[in-house]
Each structure stands twice: as C-alpha cells, then as structure tokens.
C-alpha cells in the first residue's frame, strides 16, 4: 500500500492520523467537506511532515464526487473518519446524524467497491456498548448505544459486517475508541471544537486559557474513589498510531469486519484530570459540581488486549503527556485554527 484516502481528514483525529501516515511514508489523499473543520489543519500537517498531500473538498454522501475521485486517483486503502460526533446534538438532530454517518458510509463503500478498493478502516466508538454495570468493556461486551450517534456507528458497523460476509476479499477493521484527548507535541495540531466544547479536556483547557469562566463537574456522588466519573482517556497521537498499526495489520486480520478496542485499559476521574491539567499548565481550574447528566455511568475503560494481539499496538503516553500537549496547543492557539 502506498496511497491512503482519509475521509474527515481535517478533523481532530483525522489530521493527526494524516500526519502519522505521511511521516511513515504513505501518500495521503485528504477528503473533507470542512463543515466542522478547518483547511488550516491540513496546511499544518503538510508543514509538519515537510511533504505535500492531495486535498479534495467533498462530501462522502456525494456518490458522483467519490466516483470521480476514485477514477482519477489510485487508492490502496481508506480510513473513514468523516461524520458527526456530538452525542447531545445527535439526540436533538437524529436524522442529520443518520444521514451523515450511515448514508455517507454506504456511499463510500459503493465507491470503493466500484473501484476495486478492499481495505477499509472504520472510525467507530465505545458508544456502541451498552451500560452493563461493569467498568471494563471487551469487544464481546453487550451492544446497546444510548444515543443516535452511537446507533449511527453501530449501524455502519453492521453494514460493513454484512457486506464483508458476501465480499470475503475485503479487509475491514472497526476501531472502537474511547476518549481521545491531547494534541501533537509541536502545539500546531489539536482539538478545535465549534462553540462550547462537549468533552472534558477541551473544556478544561478553555477555562485555563480564559475563554470559559468555570468548569461544570457532572456529579460527585458516583461509587468511585473521589465520587467523580472515571473514563479511559487516550492520547490522540497514540490513537493515530493505532490507525497506522491497523493499516499495517489489515491483511493479517480474521476474515470479515473485525471490531477492536483502542484504549489505554485504565481510567482517570474528572478530579484527577483537573489536577493533572493544573500541574501541566500552572493555572487554577475553577469548577462547580452540578447534577449528573442523564445516561452517564460511573466508570468505564477498554480492554485493549485484542489491539495488542492483532495490531501489536498499545498506548505509550500518560495523562500528564495528554495535559501537557493539550495546554501547549491551547496556549499557542487560544482561538483554535485561523478562521
């Protein structure tokens, strides 16, 4: 494999993965409609990698656009990030999420099939799992998303599984990852959420830089050591390297579409993350405890054994690394990428 199509390339995880691919010798075709991302991220990827890549503006729901791309550009494999990802927004706008995340995946599979491209990595999510009362999630754990976002990821997984059952030449990895955080160590790439952040780490970093006044901690009465929720956080560069590992291992995976957890295998509480970020930034993070959010569970983390076995991959960066790199990105780019 030499040329990789990355959809949703300008987004948070997509941009970091493009950089890792380029640094390991792959040619990247970056595809994005820029509905919630910036071209500036791809400019910086090329600067950091010191090599150009092909950038195509388009929407994965546009079959004609995809057909044109595959007809003029040789592609060896596809990594599919393109889609909407805010859980709360998906509850308010379910049709928009099913349209983007499910229909977009179908159009992409169709275009790949017509072009004879059979290697595929799908950006899935731990939100496909059901809350079971047990904190550790295995690939065999019960499935049961609690939001349209999670349902859209599960639908796409099911479509790929059914498609592979009748197309055994395809190699597909369904990467279910947990809580991506952090930024590239240069401070030139990072998470740039639109509006008020939905996730803990970018919210904390915006409080630290003065964009937001205080952090809301949703509940301190969970059955955890400090009463706050525990999550499995994974550095975005570890996650990007996980996609590289999956790409290199695709041909060795079992037949069909293979679900694989990408996580650290351990968790950190909200208060632990706050303390680590204060240490990394030298800033105080004011917070107030508010009511729990409906649907939140006390703690969860990945069992990442299968990723170690099949992909020869495991995380290497710590919570301190995540906080340091997030702060380096935020202080250098207080308003995110240039608009």
Secondary structure as UniProt FT lines:
FT   STRAND          3..7
FT   TURN            8..10
FT   HELIX           12..23
FT   TURN            24..25
FT   STRAND          27..32
FT   HELIX           39..49
FT   STRAND          54..57
FT   TURN            60..61
FT   HELIX           63..72
FT   STRAND          77..80
FT   HELIX           87..92
FT   HELIX           94..97
FT   HELIX           98..103
FT   HELIX           104..115
FT   STRAND          119..125
FT   HELIX           126..128
FT   STRAND          136..137
FT   TURN            139..140
FT   HELIX           148..166
FT   TURN            168..169
FT   STRAND          171..177
FT   STRAND          179..181
FT   TURN            185..186
FT   HELIX           200..208
FT   TURN            209..210
FT   STRAND          215..218
FT   TURN            225..226
FT   STRAND          230..231
FT   STRAND          233..235
FT   HELIX           236..249
FT   HELIX           250..252
FT   STRAND          256..262
FT   STRAND          268..269
FT   HELIX           270..281
FT   STRAND          287..290
FT   TURN            294..295
FT   STRAND          301..302
FT   HELIX           305..306
FT   HELIX           307..311
FT   HELIX           319..332
FT   TURN            334..335
//
